[in-house]
Amino acid sequence: MRSNGPTQTRLHSLIYFSLARGNAASPMTSLRTILSQSQTRNAQAGITGALLSCGGFFLQVLEGSPAAVRETYQRIANDTRHHSPALLWEGPIIARQFPHWSMCGGHFDATDAAIISVLEARGKFQPERLTPGQAEDLLQAVQNLQAPQNHLPVDPMDDDAIVYV
């Protein structure tokens, strides 16, 4: 929930996309490494959000204090597992959209129809063409489809996974 004006809260959000860097490690190995390295840092920094890995792209929203969000994004921007990070939106928020998701992974397949319909509308996943609202809606749909009942992590992960950080 983005804020259009001044807010009483000190919550901040940032949405970005980047290109995954092709290397010897499989995409899933890279994601598992990202997950294991991010879990403790995110919890300590009070960061929540969601990370979507699809079609060679990462799309992520980060939520927390302004300083923690910017520091986390700077660390992510310098990570060699991806390149060309680009901001879609940054600013104050009224409430966290992903309060239970500092870390989660789940399978992405044809049963995730809402996600597929968003992706297929453009022929392929092109996060640079998403508006901030569309990116937020896509990540929210991912969250809702993966654990609609209780927001608990979904396992196991495999090579077609969507991963939340």
Chimera marker file (.cmm) of the C-alpha trace (Angstrom):
<marker_set name="trace">
<marker id="1" x="0.000" y="0.000" z="0.000" r="1" g="1" b="0" radius="0.5"/>
<marker id="2" x="1.891" y="2.997" z="-1.302" r="1" g="1" b="0" radius="0.5"/>
<marker id="3" x="1.391" y="6.420" z="0.211" r="1" g="1" b="0" radius="0.5"/>
<marker id="4" x="0.553" y="9.406" z="-1.969" r="1" g="1" b="0" radius="0.5"/>
<marker id="5" x="1.398" y="11.937" z="0.678" r="1" g="1" b="0" radius="0.5"/>
<marker id="6" x="2.995" y="12.432" z="4.085" r="1" g="1" b="0" radius="0.5"/>
<marker id="7" x="2.648" y="9.493" z="6.401" r="1" g="1" b="0" radius="0.5"/>
<marker id="8" x="2.814" y="9.168" z="10.162" r="1" g="1" b="0" radius="0.5"/>
<marker id="9" x="4.700" y="5.892" z="9.898" r="1" g="1" b="0" radius="0.5"/>
<marker id="10" x="8.364" y="5.508" z="9.152" r="1" g="1" b="0" radius="0.5"/>
<marker id="11" x="7.884" y="2.657" z="6.687" r="1" g="1" b="0" radius="0.5"/>
<marker id="12" x="9.530" y="2.769" z="3.304" r="1" g="1" b="0" radius="0.5"/>
<marker id="13" x="9.311" y="0.554" z="0.238" r="1" g="1" b="0" radius="0.5"/>
<marker id="14" x="11.389" y="0.039" z="-2.851" r="1" g="1" b="0" radius="0.5"/>
<marker id="15" x="10.549" y="-2.013" z="-5.959" r="1" g="1" b="0" radius="0.5"/>
<marker id="16" x="13.276" y="-2.919" z="-8.450" r="1" g="1" b="0" radius="0.5"/>
<marker id="17" x="14.083" y="-5.399" z="-11.171" r="1" g="1" b="0" radius="0.5"/>
<marker id="18" x="17.401" y="-6.726" z="-12.414" r="1" g="1" b="0" radius="0.5"/>
<marker id="19" x="18.841" y="-9.291" z="-14.816" r="1" g="1" b="0" radius="0.5"/>
<marker id="20" x="20.177" y="-12.561" z="-13.456" r="1" g="1" b="0" radius="0.5"/>
<marker id="21" x="23.819" y="-13.074" z="-14.345" r="1" g="1" b="0" radius="0.5"/>
<marker id="22" x="24.490" y="-16.315" z="-16.199" r="1" g="1" b="0" radius="0.5"/>
<marker id="23" x="27.220" y="-18.329" z="-14.530" r="1" g="1" b="0" radius="0.5"/>
<marker id="24" x="28.250" y="-21.884" z="-13.805" r="1" g="1" b="0" radius="0.5"/>
<marker id="25" x="25.839" y="-22.245" z="-10.874" r="1" g="1" b="0" radius="0.5"/>
<marker id="26" x="22.239" y="-23.161" z="-11.637" r="1" g="1" b="0" radius="0.5"/>
<marker id="27" x="19.599" y="-20.464" z="-11.078" r="1" g="1" b="0" radius="0.5"/>
<marker id="28" x="18.121" y="-22.482" z="-8.218" r="1" g="1" b="0" radius="0.5"/>
<marker id="29" x="21.510" y="-22.847" z="-6.542" r="1" g="1" b="0" radius="0.5"/>
<marker id="30" x="21.925" y="-19.075" z="-6.714" r="1" g="1" b="0" radius="0.5"/>
<marker id="31" x="18.445" y="-18.531" z="-5.259" r="1" g="1" b="0" radius="0.5"/>
<marker id="32" x="19.056" y="-20.972" z="-2.405" r="1" g="1" b="0" radius="0.5"/>
<marker id="33" x="22.283" y="-19.128" z="-1.613" r="1" g="1" b="0" radius="0.5"/>
<marker id="34" x="20.463" y="-15.784" z="-1.695" r="1" g="1" b="0" radius="0.5"/>
<marker id="35" x="17.799" y="-17.165" z="0.638" r="1" g="1" b="0" radius="0.5"/>
<marker id="36" x="20.241" y="-18.566" z="3.166" r="1" g="1" b="0" radius="0.5"/>
<marker id="37" x="22.308" y="-15.362" z="3.204" r="1" g="1" b="0" radius="0.5"/>
<marker id="38" x="19.310" y="-13.021" z="3.373" r="1" g="1" b="0" radius="0.5"/>
<marker id="39" x="17.182" y="-14.621" z="6.071" r="1" g="1" b="0" radius="0.5"/>
<marker id="40" x="19.185" y="-13.479" z="9.089" r="1" g="1" b="0" radius="0.5"/>
<marker id="41" x="20.087" y="-10.077" z="7.622" r="1" g="1" b="0" radius="0.5"/>
<marker id="42" x="16.480" y="-9.294" z="6.716" r="1" g="1" b="0" radius="0.5"/>
<marker id="43" x="15.174" y="-10.288" z="10.141" r="1" g="1" b="0" radius="0.5"/>
<marker id="44" x="17.841" y="-8.228" z="11.930" r="1" g="1" b="0" radius="0.5"/>
<marker id="45" x="17.205" y="-5.199" z="9.704" r="1" g="1" b="0" radius="0.5"/>
<marker id="46" x="13.406" y="-5.455" z="9.941" r="1" g="1" b="0" radius="0.5"/>
<marker id="47" x="13.102" y="-5.981" z="6.179" r="1" g="1" b="0" radius="0.5"/>
<marker id="48" x="10.131" y="-7.774" z="4.637" r="1" g="1" b="0" radius="0.5"/>
<marker id="49" x="9.151" y="-8.188" z="1.013" r="1" g="1" b="0" radius="0.5"/>
<marker id="50" x="9.036" y="-10.562" z="-1.899" r="1" g="1" b="0" radius="0.5"/>
<marker id="51" x="11.449" y="-11.661" z="-4.615" r="1" g="1" b="0" radius="0.5"/>
<marker id="52" x="10.242" y="-13.140" z="-7.878" r="1" g="1" b="0" radius="0.5"/>
<marker id="53" x="12.714" y="-14.950" z="-10.110" r="1" g="1" b="0" radius="0.5"/>
<marker id="54" x="11.380" y="-15.523" z="-13.607" r="1" g="1" b="0" radius="0.5"/>
<marker id="55" x="12.725" y="-15.620" z="-17.149" r="1" g="1" b="0" radius="0.5"/>
<marker id="56" x="16.214" y="-14.419" z="-16.237" r="1" g="1" b="0" radius="0.5"/>
<marker id="57" x="14.906" y="-11.476" z="-14.222" r="1" g="1" b="0" radius="0.5"/>
<marker id="58" x="14.542" y="-10.691" z="-10.548" r="1" g="1" b="0" radius="0.5"/>
<marker id="59" x="11.642" y="-8.515" z="-9.387" r="1" g="1" b="0" radius="0.5"/>
<marker id="60" x="11.697" y="-7.547" z="-5.728" r="1" g="1" b="0" radius="0.5"/>
<marker id="61" x="9.948" y="-5.330" z="-3.230" r="1" g="1" b="0" radius="0.5"/>
<marker id="62" x="11.671" y="-4.400" z="0.041" r="1" g="1" b="0" radius="0.5"/>
<marker id="63" x="9.840" y="-2.929" z="3.053" r="1" g="1" b="0" radius="0.5"/>
<marker id="64" x="11.162" y="-1.480" z="6.297" r="1" g="1" b="0" radius="0.5"/>
<marker id="65" x="12.676" y="1.685" z="7.675" r="1" g="1" b="0" radius="0.5"/>
<marker id="66" x="14.021" y="4.076" z="5.020" r="1" g="1" b="0" radius="0.5"/>
<marker id="67" x="17.632" y="3.505" z="6.106" r="1" g="1" b="0" radius="0.5"/>
<marker id="68" x="17.290" y="-0.301" z="6.234" r="1" g="1" b="0" radius="0.5"/>
<marker id="69" x="15.575" y="-0.478" z="2.835" r="1" g="1" b="0" radius="0.5"/>
<marker id="70" x="18.197" y="1.726" z="1.159" r="1" g="1" b="0" radius="0.5"/>
<marker id="71" x="21.090" y="-0.140" z="2.806" r="1" g="1" b="0" radius="0.5"/>
<marker id="72" x="19.630" y="-3.507" z="1.754" r="1" g="1" b="0" radius="0.5"/>
<marker id="73" x="19.051" y="-2.294" z="-1.800" r="1" g="1" b="0" radius="0.5"/>
<marker id="74" x="22.624" y="-0.966" z="-2.022" r="1" g="1" b="0" radius="0.5"/>
<marker id="75" x="23.972" y="-4.335" z="-0.914" r="1" g="1" b="0" radius="0.5"/>
<marker id="76" x="21.707" y="-6.081" z="-3.449" r="1" g="1" b="0" radius="0.5"/>
<marker id="77" x="22.731" y="-3.666" z="-6.236" r="1" g="1" b="0" radius="0.5"/>
<marker id="78" x="26.385" y="-4.584" z="-5.625" r="1" g="1" b="0" radius="0.5"/>
<marker id="79" x="25.705" y="-8.343" z="-5.667" r="1" g="1" b="0" radius="0.5"/>
<marker id="80" x="27.431" y="-10.060" z="-8.616" r="1" g="1" b="0" radius="0.5"/>
<marker id="81" x="24.658" y="-12.661" z="-9.073" r="1" g="1" b="0" radius="0.5"/>
<marker id="82" x="22.691" y="-10.124" z="-11.096" r="1" g="1" b="0" radius="0.5"/>
<marker id="83" x="23.240" y="-6.900" z="-13.014" r="1" g="1" b="0" radius="0.5"/>
<marker id="84" x="21.511" y="-3.765" z="-14.281" r="1" g="1" b="0" radius="0.5"/>
<marker id="85" x="19.245" y="-3.134" z="-11.282" r="1" g="1" b="0" radius="0.5"/>
<marker id="86" x="16.590" y="-0.504" z="-12.028" r="1" g="1" b="0" radius="0.5"/>
<marker id="87" x="14.139" y="1.113" z="-9.620" r="1" g="1" b="0" radius="0.5"/>
<marker id="88" x="10.451" y="0.949" z="-10.471" r="1" g="1" b="0" radius="0.5"/>
<marker id="89" x="9.344" y="2.834" z="-7.374" r="1" g="1" b="0" radius="0.5"/>
<marker id="90" x="10.628" y="4.075" z="-4.024" r="1" g="1" b="0" radius="0.5"/>
<marker id="91" x="8.858" y="5.954" z="-1.273" r="1" g="1" b="0" radius="0.5"/>
<marker id="92" x="6.888" y="5.927" z="1.971" r="1" g="1" b="0" radius="0.5"/>
<marker id="93" x="4.225" y="3.317" z="2.621" r="1" g="1" b="0" radius="0.5"/>
<marker id="94" x="1.348" y="3.216" z="5.070" r="1" g="1" b="0" radius="0.5"/>
<marker id="95" x="1.619" y="-0.482" z="5.928" r="1" g="1" b="0" radius="0.5"/>
<marker id="96" x="3.674" y="-3.520" z="4.937" r="1" g="1" b="0" radius="0.5"/>
<marker id="97" x="2.199" y="-5.588" z="2.131" r="1" g="1" b="0" radius="0.5"/>
<marker id="98" x="4.416" y="-8.594" z="2.964" r="1" g="1" b="0" radius="0.5"/>
<marker id="99" x="4.660" y="-8.549" z="6.774" r="1" g="1" b="0" radius="0.5"/>
<marker id="100" x="5.156" y="-12.314" z="7.108" r="1" g="1" b="0" radius="0.5"/>
<marker id="101" x="7.606" y="-12.798" z="4.246" r="1" g="1" b="0" radius="0.5"/>
<marker id="102" x="11.198" y="-12.207" z="5.261" r="1" g="1" b="0" radius="0.5"/>
<marker id="103" x="11.944" y="-15.583" z="3.647" r="1" g="1" b="0" radius="0.5"/>
<marker id="104" x="9.889" y="-18.133" z="1.692" r="1" g="1" b="0" radius="0.5"/>
<marker id="105" x="10.090" y="-20.338" z="-1.370" r="1" g="1" b="0" radius="0.5"/>
<marker id="106" x="7.458" y="-22.075" z="-3.434" r="1" g="1" b="0" radius="0.5"/>
<marker id="107" x="6.816" y="-23.804" z="-6.722" r="1" g="1" b="0" radius="0.5"/>
<marker id="108" x="5.629" y="-21.775" z="-9.723" r="1" g="1" b="0" radius="0.5"/>
<marker id="109" x="3.599" y="-23.793" z="-12.205" r="1" g="1" b="0" radius="0.5"/>
<marker id="110" x="0.480" y="-23.752" z="-14.374" r="1" g="1" b="0" radius="0.5"/>
<marker id="111" x="-1.788" y="-23.852" z="-11.307" r="1" g="1" b="0" radius="0.5"/>
<marker id="112" x="-0.657" y="-20.324" z="-10.479" r="1" g="1" b="0" radius="0.5"/>
<marker id="113" x="-3.065" y="-18.952" z="-13.087" r="1" g="1" b="0" radius="0.5"/>
<marker id="114" x="-3.155" y="-15.370" z="-11.802" r="1" g="1" b="0" radius="0.5"/>
<marker id="115" x="0.606" y="-15.045" z="-12.128" r="1" g="1" b="0" radius="0.5"/>
<marker id="116" x="0.703" y="-16.698" z="-15.540" r="1" g="1" b="0" radius="0.5"/>
<marker id="117" x="-2.042" y="-14.391" z="-16.842" r="1" g="1" b="0" radius="0.5"/>
<marker id="118" x="0.016" y="-11.337" z="-15.837" r="1" g="1" b="0" radius="0.5"/>
<marker id="119" x="3.143" y="-12.745" z="-17.471" r="1" g="1" b="0" radius="0.5"/>
<marker id="120" x="1.440" y="-13.942" z="-20.667" r="1" g="1" b="0" radius="0.5"/>
<marker id="121" x="-0.281" y="-10.598" z="-21.241" r="1" g="1" b="0" radius="0.5"/>
<marker id="122" x="3.070" y="-9.332" z="-22.513" r="1" g="1" b="0" radius="0.5"/>
<marker id="123" x="4.208" y="-12.534" z="-24.246" r="1" g="1" b="0" radius="0.5"/>
<marker id="124" x="7.171" y="-12.896" z="-21.869" r="1" g="1" b="0" radius="0.5"/>
<marker id="125" x="8.174" y="-11.503" z="-18.532" r="1" g="1" b="0" radius="0.5"/>
<marker id="126" x="9.290" y="-7.893" z="-19.028" r="1" g="1" b="0" radius="0.5"/>
<marker id="127" x="9.532" y="-6.246" z="-15.609" r="1" g="1" b="0" radius="0.5"/>
<marker id="128" x="10.766" y="-2.986" z="-17.117" r="1" g="1" b="0" radius="0.5"/>
<marker id="129" x="7.278" y="-2.485" z="-18.566" r="1" g="1" b="0" radius="0.5"/>
<marker id="130" x="5.473" y="-2.962" z="-15.243" r="1" g="1" b="0" radius="0.5"/>
<marker id="131" x="4.081" y="0.032" z="-13.432" r="1" g="1" b="0" radius="0.5"/>
<marker id="132" x="4.830" y="0.089" z="-9.696" r="1" g="1" b="0" radius="0.5"/>
<marker id="133" x="1.218" y="-0.907" z="-9.026" r="1" g="1" b="0" radius="0.5"/>
<marker id="134" x="1.413" y="-3.838" z="-11.433" r="1" g="1" b="0" radius="0.5"/>
<marker id="135" x="4.688" y="-5.022" z="-9.862" r="1" g="1" b="0" radius="0.5"/>
<marker id="136" x="3.159" y="-4.783" z="-6.398" r="1" g="1" b="0" radius="0.5"/>
<marker id="137" x="0.020" y="-6.614" z="-7.562" r="1" g="1" b="0" radius="0.5"/>
<marker id="138" x="2.103" y="-9.372" z="-9.171" r="1" g="1" b="0" radius="0.5"/>
<marker id="139" x="4.158" y="-9.900" z="-6.020" r="1" g="1" b="0" radius="0.5"/>
<marker id="140" x="0.981" y="-9.802" z="-3.905" r="1" g="1" b="0" radius="0.5"/>
<marker id="141" x="-0.634" y="-12.433" z="-6.171" r="1" g="1" b="0" radius="0.5"/>
<marker id="142" x="2.440" y="-14.607" z="-5.743" r="1" g="1" b="0" radius="0.5"/>
<marker id="143" x="2.164" y="-14.272" z="-1.967" r="1" g="1" b="0" radius="0.5"/>
<marker id="144" x="-1.563" y="-15.066" z="-1.981" r="1" g="1" b="0" radius="0.5"/>
<marker id="145" x="-1.186" y="-18.130" z="-4.189" r="1" g="1" b="0" radius="0.5"/>
<marker id="146" x="1.756" y="-19.602" z="-2.347" r="1" g="1" b="0" radius="0.5"/>
<marker id="147" x="0.304" y="-19.577" z="1.174" r="1" g="1" b="0" radius="0.5"/>
<marker id="148" x="-3.205" y="-18.110" z="1.232" r="1" g="1" b="0" radius="0.5"/>
<marker id="149" x="-4.124" y="-19.611" z="4.603" r="1" g="1" b="0" radius="0.5"/>
<marker id="150" x="-1.316" y="-18.853" z="6.997" r="1" g="1" b="0" radius="0.5"/>
<marker id="151" x="1.696" y="-17.187" z="5.330" r="1" g="1" b="0" radius="0.5"/>
<marker id="152" x="4.010" y="-20.048" z="6.261" r="1" g="1" b="0" radius="0.5"/>
<marker id="153" x="6.963" y="-20.939" z="4.033" r="1" g="1" b="0" radius="0.5"/>
<marker id="154" x="6.183" y="-23.427" z="1.287" r="1" g="1" b="0" radius="0.5"/>
<marker id="155" x="8.636" y="-26.201" z="0.479" r="1" g="1" b="0" radius="0.5"/>
<marker id="156" x="10.227" y="-27.859" z="-1.357" r="1" g="1" b="0" radius="0.5"/>
<marker id="157" x="11.873" y="-25.585" z="-3.903" r="1" g="1" b="0" radius="0.5"/>
<marker id="158" x="12.888" y="-26.708" z="-7.350" r="1" g="1" b="0" radius="0.5"/>
<marker id="159" x="14.172" y="-25.185" z="-10.607" r="1" g="1" b="0" radius="0.5"/>
<marker id="160" x="10.797" y="-23.521" z="-11.396" r="1" g="1" b="0" radius="0.5"/>
<marker id="161" x="10.485" y="-21.848" z="-8.010" r="1" g="1" b="0" radius="0.5"/>
<marker id="162" x="9.365" y="-18.405" z="-7.028" r="1" g="1" b="0" radius="0.5"/>
<marker id="163" x="11.343" y="-17.225" z="-4.077" r="1" g="1" b="0" radius="0.5"/>
<marker id="164" x="10.509" y="-14.602" z="-1.486" r="1" g="1" b="0" radius="0.5"/>
<marker id="165" x="13.184" y="-12.760" z="0.431" r="1" g="1" b="0" radius="0.5"/>
<link id1="1" id2="2" r="1" g="1" b="0" radius="0.2"/>
<link id1="2" id2="3" r="1" g="1" b="0" radius="0.2"/>
<link id1="3" id2="4" r="1" g="1" b="0" radius="0.2"/>
<link id1="4" id2="5" r="1" g="1" b="0" radius="0.2"/>
<link id1="5" id2="6" r="1" g="1" b="0" radius="0.2"/>
<link id1="6" id2="7" r="1" g="1" b="0" radius="0.2"/>
<link id1="7" id2="8" r="1" g="1" b="0" radius="0.2"/>
<link id1="8" id2="9" r="1" g="1" b="0" radius="0.2"/>
<link id1="9" id2="10" r="1" g="1" b="0" radius="0.2"/>
<link id1="10" id2="11" r="1" g="1" b="0" radius="0.2"/>
<link id1="11" id2="12" r="1" g="1" b="0" radius="0.2"/>
<link id1="12" id2="13" r="1" g="1" b="0" radius="0.2"/>
<link id1="13" id2="14" r="1" g="1" b="0" radius="0.2"/>
<link id1="14" id2="15" r="1" g="1" b="0" radius="0.2"/>
<link id1="15" id2="16" r="1" g="1" b="0" radius="0.2"/>
<link id1="16" id2="17" r="1" g="1" b="0" radius="0.2"/>
<link id1="17" id2="18" r="1" g="1" b="0" radius="0.2"/>
<link id1="18" id2="19" r="1" g="1" b="0" radius="0.2"/>
<link id1="19" id2="20" r="1" g="1" b="0" radius="0.2"/>
<link id1="20" id2="21" r="1" g="1" b="0" radius="0.2"/>
<link id1="21" id2="22" r="1" g="1" b="0" radius="0.2"/>
<link id1="22" id2="23" r="1" g="1" b="0" radius="0.2"/>
<link id1="23" id2="24" r="1" g="1" b="0" radius="0.2"/>
<link id1="24" id2="25" r="1" g="1" b="0" radius="0.2"/>
<link id1="25" id2="26" r="1" g="1" b="0" radius="0.2"/>
<link id1="26" id2="27" r="1" g="1" b="0" radius="0.2"/>
<link id1="27" id2="28" r="1" g="1" b="0" radius="0.2"/>
<link id1="28" id2="29" r="1" g="1" b="0" radius="0.2"/>
<link id1="29" id2="30" r="1" g="1" b="0" radius="0.2"/>
<link id1="30" id2="31" r="1" g="1" b="0" radius="0.2"/>
<link id1="31" id2="32" r="1" g="1" b="0" radius="0.2"/>
<link id1="32" id2="33" r="1" g="1" b="0" radius="0.2"/>
<link id1="33" id2="34" r="1" g="1" b="0" radius="0.2"/>
<link id1="34" id2="35" r="1" g="1" b="0" radius="0.2"/>
<link id1="35" id2="36" r="1" g="1" b="0" radius="0.2"/>
<link id1="36" id2="37" r="1" g="1" b="0" radius="0.2"/>
<link id1="37" id2="38" r="1" g="1" b="0" radius="0.2"/>
<link id1="38" id2="39" r="1" g="1" b="0" radius="0.2"/>
<link id1="39" id2="40" r="1" g="1" b="0" radius="0.2"/>
<link id1="40" id2="41" r="1" g="1" b="0" radius="0.2"/>
<link id1="41" id2="42" r="1" g="1" b="0" radius="0.2"/>
<link id1="42" id2="43" r="1" g="1" b="0" radius="0.2"/>
<link id1="43" id2="44" r="1" g="1" b="0" radius="0.2"/>
<link id1="44" id2="45" r="1" g="1" b="0" radius="0.2"/>
<link id1="45" id2="46" r="1" g="1" b="0" radius="0.2"/>
<link id1="46" id2="47" r="1" g="1" b="0" radius="0.2"/>
<link id1="47" id2="48" r="1" g="1" b="0" radius="0.2"/>
<link id1="48" id2="49" r="1" g="1" b="0" radius="0.2"/>
<link id1="49" id2="50" r="1" g="1" b="0" radius="0.2"/>
<link id1="50" id2="51" r="1" g="1" b="0" radius="0.2"/>
<link id1="51" id2="52" r="1" g="1" b="0" radius="0.2"/>
<link id1="52" id2="53" r="1" g="1" b="0" radius="0.2"/>
<link id1="53" id2="54" r="1" g="1" b="0" radius="0.2"/>
<link id1="54" id2="55" r="1" g="1" b="0" radius="0.2"/>
<link id1="55" id2="56" r="1" g="1" b="0" radius="0.2"/>
<link id1="56" id2="57" r="1" g="1" b="0" radius="0.2"/>
<link id1="57" id2="58" r="1" g="1" b="0" radius="0.2"/>
<link id1="58" id2="59" r="1" g="1" b="0" radius="0.2"/>
<link id1="59" id2="60" r="1" g="1" b="0" radius="0.2"/>
<link id1="60" id2="61" r="1" g="1" b="0" radius="0.2"/>
<link id1="61" id2="62" r="1" g="1" b="0" radius="0.2"/>
<link id1="62" id2="63" r="1" g="1" b="0" radius="0.2"/>
<link id1="63" id2="64" r="1" g="1" b="0" radius="0.2"/>
<link id1="64" id2="65" r="1" g="1" b="0" radius="0.2"/>
<link id1="65" id2="66" r="1" g="1" b="0" radius="0.2"/>
<link id1="66" id2="67" r="1" g="1" b="0" radius="0.2"/>
<link id1="67" id2="68" r="1" g="1" b="0" radius="0.2"/>
<link id1="68" id2="69" r="1" g="1" b="0" radius="0.2"/>
<link id1="69" id2="70" r="1" g="1" b="0" radius="0.2"/>
<link id1="70" id2="71" r="1" g="1" b="0" radius="0.2"/>
<link id1="71" id2="72" r="1" g="1" b="0" radius="0.2"/>
<link id1="72" id2="73" r="1" g="1" b="0" radius="0.2"/>
<link id1="73" id2="74" r="1" g="1" b="0" radius="0.2"/>
<link id1="74" id2="75" r="1" g="1" b="0" radius="0.2"/>
<link id1="75" id2="76" r="1" g="1" b="0" radius="0.2"/>
<link id1="76" id2="77" r="1" g="1" b="0" radius="0.2"/>
<link id1="77" id2="78" r="1" g="1" b="0" radius="0.2"/>
<link id1="78" id2="79" r="1" g="1" b="0" radius="0.2"/>
<link id1="79" id2="80" r="1" g="1" b="0" radius="0.2"/>
<link id1="80" id2="81" r="1" g="1" b="0" radius="0.2"/>
<link id1="81" id2="82" r="1" g="1" b="0" radius="0.2"/>
<link id1="82" id2="83" r="1" g="1" b="0" radius="0.2"/>
<link id1="83" id2="84" r="1" g="1" b="0" radius="0.2"/>
<link id1="84" id2="85" r="1" g="1" b="0" radius="0.2"/>
<link id1="85" id2="86" r="1" g="1" b="0" radius="0.2"/>
<link id1="86" id2="87" r="1" g="1" b="0" radius="0.2"/>
<link id1="87" id2="88" r="1" g="1" b="0" radius="0.2"/>
<link id1="88" id2="89" r="1" g="1" b="0" radius="0.2"/>
<link id1="89" id2="90" r="1" g="1" b="0" radius="0.2"/>
<link id1="90" id2="91" r="1" g="1" b="0" radius="0.2"/>
<link id1="91" id2="92" r="1" g="1" b="0" radius="0.2"/>
<link id1="92" id2="93" r="1" g="1" b="0" radius="0.2"/>
<link id1="93" id2="94" r="1" g="1" b="0" radius="0.2"/>
<link id1="94" id2="95" r="1" g="1" b="0" radius="0.2"/>
<link id1="95" id2="96" r="1" g="1" b="0" radius="0.2"/>
<link id1="96" id2="97" r="1" g="1" b="0" radius="0.2"/>
<link id1="97" id2="98" r="1" g="1" b="0" radius="0.2"/>
<link id1="98" id2="99" r="1" g="1" b="0" radius="0.2"/>
<link id1="99" id2="100" r="1" g="1" b="0" radius="0.2"/>
<link id1="100" id2="101" r="1" g="1" b="0" radius="0.2"/>
<link id1="101" id2="102" r="1" g="1" b="0" radius="0.2"/>
<link id1="102" id2="103" r="1" g="1" b="0" radius="0.2"/>
<link id1="103" id2="104" r="1" g="1" b="0" radius="0.2"/>
<link id1="104" id2="105" r="1" g="1" b="0" radius="0.2"/>
<link id1="105" id2="106" r="1" g="1" b="0" radius="0.2"/>
<link id1="106" id2="107" r="1" g="1" b="0" radius="0.2"/>
<link id1="107" id2="108" r="1" g="1" b="0" radius="0.2"/>
<link id1="108" id2="109" r="1" g="1" b="0" radius="0.2"/>
<link id1="109" id2="110" r="1" g="1" b="0" radius="0.2"/>
<link id1="110" id2="111" r="1" g="1" b="0" radius="0.2"/>
<link id1="111" id2="112" r="1" g="1" b="0" radius="0.2"/>
<link id1="112" id2="113" r="1" g="1" b="0" radius="0.2"/>
<link id1="113" id2="114" r="1" g="1" b="0" radius="0.2"/>
<link id1="114" id2="115" r="1" g="1" b="0" radius="0.2"/>
<link id1="115" id2="116" r="1" g="1" b="0" radius="0.2"/>
<link id1="116" id2="117" r="1" g="1" b="0" radius="0.2"/>
<link id1="117" id2="118" r="1" g="1" b="0" radius="0.2"/>
<link id1="118" id2="119" r="1" g="1" b="0" radius="0.2"/>
<link id1="119" id2="120" r="1" g="1" b="0" radius="0.2"/>
<link id1="120" id2="121" r="1" g="1" b="0" radius="0.2"/>
<link id1="121" id2="122" r="1" g="1" b="0" radius="0.2"/>
<link id1="122" id2="123" r="1" g="1" b="0" radius="0.2"/>
<link id1="123" id2="124" r="1" g="1" b="0" radius="0.2"/>
<link id1="124" id2="125" r="1" g="1" b="0" radius="0.2"/>
<link id1="125" id2="126" r="1" g="1" b="0" radius="0.2"/>
<link id1="126" id2="127" r="1" g="1" b="0" radius="0.2"/>
<link id1="127" id2="128" r="1" g="1" b="0" radius="0.2"/>
<link id1="128" id2="129" r="1" g="1" b="0" radius="0.2"/>
<link id1="129" id2="130" r="1" g="1" b="0" radius="0.2"/>
<link id1="130" id2="131" r="1" g="1" b="0" radius="0.2"/>
<link id1="131" id2="132" r="1" g="1" b="0" radius="0.2"/>
<link id1="132" id2="133" r="1" g="1" b="0" radius="0.2"/>
<link id1="133" id2="134" r="1" g="1" b="0" radius="0.2"/>
<link id1="134" id2="135" r="1" g="1" b="0" radius="0.2"/>
<link id1="135" id2="136" r="1" g="1" b="0" radius="0.2"/>
<link id1="136" id2="137" r="1" g="1" b="0" radius="0.2"/>
<link id1="137" id2="138" r="1" g="1" b="0" radius="0.2"/>
<link id1="138" id2="139" r="1" g="1" b="0" radius="0.2"/>
<link id1="139" id2="140" r="1" g="1" b="0" radius="0.2"/>
<link id1="140" id2="141" r="1" g="1" b="0" radius="0.2"/>
<link id1="141" id2="142" r="1" g="1" b="0" radius="0.2"/>
<link id1="142" id2="143" r="1" g="1" b="0" radius="0.2"/>
<link id1="143" id2="144" r="1" g="1" b="0" radius="0.2"/>
<link id1="144" id2="145" r="1" g="1" b="0" radius="0.2"/>
<link id1="145" id2="146" r="1" g="1" b="0" radius="0.2"/>
<link id1="146" id2="147" r="1" g="1" b="0" radius="0.2"/>
<link id1="147" id2="148" r="1" g="1" b="0" radius="0.2"/>
<link id1="148" id2="149" r="1" g="1" b="0" radius="0.2"/>
<link id1="149" id2="150" r="1" g="1" b="0" radius="0.2"/>
<link id1="150" id2="151" r="1" g="1" b="0" radius="0.2"/>
<link id1="151" id2="152" r="1" g="1" b="0" radius="0.2"/>
<link id1="152" id2="153" r="1" g="1" b="0" radius="0.2"/>
<link id1="153" id2="154" r="1" g="1" b="0" radius="0.2"/>
<link id1="154" id2="155" r="1" g="1" b="0" radius="0.2"/>
<link id1="155" id2="156" r="1" g="1" b="0" radius="0.2"/>
<link id1="156" id2="157" r="1" g="1" b="0" radius="0.2"/>
<link id1="157" id2="158" r="1" g="1" b="0" radius="0.2"/>
<link id1="158" id2="159" r="1" g="1" b="0" radius="0.2"/>
<link id1="159" id2="160" r="1" g="1" b="0" radius="0.2"/>
<link id1="160" id2="161" r="1" g="1" b="0" radius="0.2"/>
<link id1="161" id2="162" r="1" g="1" b="0" radius="0.2"/>
<link id1="162" id2="163" r="1" g="1" b="0" radius="0.2"/>
<link id1="163" id2="164" r="1" g="1" b="0" radius="0.2"/>
<link id1="164" id2="165" r="1" g="1" b="0" radius="0.2"/>
</marker_set>
